[in-house]
Amino acid sequence: MTILPGWLRRPPFLAIEPPKGPWGGGDDSSNGPRNPWAVPPGGRKAAGPSALDDFLRKARGGGGGGGGGGFSGLPSGPNARVLWMIGAAIILLIWIGFTSIHPIAPQQRGVVTNFGRYTGTLQPGIQLTLPAPFAHVTKVDVQNIRTEDFPDGGGENLMLTGDQNIINLAYSVRWKIASPEDYVFQIDKPRETVRATAEAAMREVVANVSLDQALGPGRTYIENQVQERMATILRDYNSGIVVQGVAIKQADPPERVNDAFKDVTAAQQDSQAYRNQAQSYAQQVLAGAQGEAAQFDKVYEQYRLAPEVTRRRMYYETMEAVLAKSDKTIVETPGVVPYLPLDRAKRIPNAVAPATAEAPAQGAGQ
């Protein structure tokens, strides 16, 4: 076997380079891109600990020379247990103070429950109870008068009257809390219950009255009846609510026929005004007639006692009333012709003139 020299084994012109990857070969002497997975030039350097390693080392108590048994900077040992116990005791005292002392305002009442069971009602003042979660206090305002408006938010509230007419009714209901414990435990939604009760009572009462009564003279009756019915229903519910009053704010026909109803109402008002005037005049005439009758009775009593004197006095009074309206008063005597003014003599016929001319002389002589 013949061994050839090295330069004969691989001639220079037959030398073949190894295949290169996408980052080139593993040799940094080439001009192509460097392989990121290759060892950097100059060898591998010693890398320091990462941030995660440093955090875990500190969490295990290995940082800063601290002992193992807690985070760095926190106390440890018997003193730490004492401090923890003091802090827990302070937190417990604060919790008991906030949940056991209850300031109750003058207008409030406190409903107390122990493990959900009603145990009493707190009066105004500073009151004490068991701390939470053993006891719970619900404060209720018993003096505030609440008002519910119907319809809520405006709009129409149409109701059917007893004479099959439709009326648009707006009203309000005032109520307050009378029994705090019943208010808290007997009904789930007090405000919704009051509104439903008022709506039902109002529709029931309006359905039993006529349209004319609902529009005017029957409002007071409707308000009283609604209040009584609401009080009965809420008392049967044991709701602890008392109704203070019901007020009708608006009672009109529907909007489409409101103008026609206004004309009818105006005519009814005029008719009532004329009727009142006629009654007033009749009362005046009747009072005058009664006065004249009483005066006649008095005169009759005097005439019955002295007929002649009373007759003569009545004659004098009548003549005085009649002659008081004339310009001159003439007193006649038998056989004497009364004096006549010249303007009247011109109107007298000539046949009477001579007799009239003698009258002044005779009258003057008398």
Protein Blocks (a to p, Z undefined) as FASTA:
>chain_A
ZZddfklmpcfklpccddddfkopfbfkbmbdcdfkbccehiaadddddfklmmmmmmno
pgghiachiaehiaedjklmmmmmmmmmmmmmmmmmmmmpccddfkbccdddeehiafbd
cdedjddddddfkbccddddfkbccdddddehiajdddddfkopacddddddddddfblm
lmmmmpmblmlmmmmmmmmmmmmmmmmccfklmmmmmmmmmmmmmmmmmmmmmmmnonop
acfbdcdfbdcddfklmmmmmmmmmmmmmmmmmmmmmmmmmmmmmmmmmmmmmmmmmmmm
mmmmmmmlmmmmmmmmmmmmmmmmpmbdcdddehiacdddfklmmmpcfklmmmmmmmmm
mmmmZZ
